[in-house]
Amino acid sequence: RKAIYDSDSLGQVFILSQSELRNADYGFSTKEDKKDKQRCAKGTTLAVDEGLYVNDDNQCSTYYTRTAPNNKNVTSVTSEGSFSIVKPTRQDIGVRPAMWVNLEKISFNEGDGTIQEPYR
């Protein structure tokens, strides 16, 4: 818990913005219109049971970002990893929580932090 940063504007746990989801430093494609597997996310069993949309091909789901291009819509990431504009009232779309952590305060026993070899 001591490794979690607390942002004045976002708190400890937040939803990523569209610009953060296009940041190569975070492992994402910088191209807005490109389908990016790194942006894809799978929902929890509970979320799926509650009606979260699941793509039959890759088992991933659409999720909201905190970016709102106008006062009626928000940007989402599709189940294929591209961006889309949606109404914020849809109930079949998920969220992908994020947090900033200080890696110097965490010790890992295994992995290198990649998707193939996550930290353990």
Secondary structure, DSSP 8 states (H G I E B T S, - for coil): -TTB--BTTTBSSEE--TTGGG-GGGT--S-TTS--GGG-B---HHHHHTT----TTT--B-EE-S--SSSS-EEEE-TTS-EEEE-TT-SS-EE-EE--B-GGG---SS--SSSSS---
